[in-house]
Amino acid sequence: MTAFYTWAMRSAASILFTLAIVLPIVSVIIAYSTYAGPNGSEYSAYAPGGVPSNLLSLIGALVNGLSTAVWPFFGAALLWRCDRYVQSKAVTE
C-alpha cells in the first residue's frame, strides 16, 4: 500500500493532466451516444436559426467537459510547479 501511495504522490501531476484530457472526450462521447439518432448522424429537431439541437447538446457537453477539466489541469500545473520549486531549492542548498 505504501508503494502505491508513494507512486501516486510522485505521479500526481501526470495523473491529473491525463484526467484533464480524458474528461472532455468522455463527456462528448456520452452526449453523442445519448443525443445522436439511431444511425449515429441524424439530427431531427432544429433549434432557432436552423442549428440542430443535438449539435447544440454536443457543444454544451464539450464546454461542460472542458470546464470540468479545468480543476484537474490546474492541480497538475500547481503540483508540477511546486515539484520544480522543491527541486530547485534542493539544488541550491
N, C-alpha and C positions, 0 to 999 in steps of 0.2 A: 504493500500500500504506500509506503514511504517513497519507493522508486517512482510510482505513478504520479504522486503528488509533486515530487521534485521535477519530473519531466513536464508536467502540466504548468507549473510555475515558470519554468525556464522557457517554455514554448507558448506562453500566454498570448504574446503579441501575434504570433503566426496563427494561432487558433482563432483569435478574434478577427483577424484580417480575412481568413478563409470564410468565417461565418458572415462577414460583411459582404463578401462576394456571392455567397450561396443564397442568402435571404431574398434579394430581389429576383433572382432566377426562379426560385421555388414559388414565390408569390405570383409571378406571371404565368408559370405553368399551371398552377392551381386555378387561377382566374380563367385561363384559356380553356382548360378542360371543363370548367363549370359553365362558362357562357358561350362557348362555341356551339355551332349547330351540330346535328348528327353526323355530317360529313367532315366536320372539323374546320370548315371555312365558310359556313353560311351565317349571314347576319340578317335576321328577319326584321327586327324593329329598328327604326331610324329615329335618332334624336333630332331636335330642331337644327336646321342647317344642313340636313342630308348626311350627317355623320352617323355611321352605325352605332347604336347604343352599346353593343357588345365591345366595339372598339374602344369606346369611352371607358367601359369597365376594365379593359385590359390596360389602358393608360393609367387609370386610377390605381390598379394593382401594382403597376410598375412604380408609380410615385410612392405608394404606401410601402412597398418593399425597400425602396431607396431610403425613405425616411426612417424605416425600422433599422436599416443597416448603418445608420449614422453613428449610433452609440457604440456598437462593437468596433467600428472603424476608429472612432475617437479613442476608445480604450486601448486599441492596438497601438495607435500612434503615441499615446501617453506612456504606455509601458515601454515602447521602443526608445523613446526619448529618455525616460528615467534610466533604462539599462545603459544607454550610451553615456549618460551623465555619470553614473556609478563607475563605469569602466574608465572614463577619462580621469576621474578623481583617483582611482586606484593606480593609474599610470603615473600621475604627477606626484604621488606620495612615495 
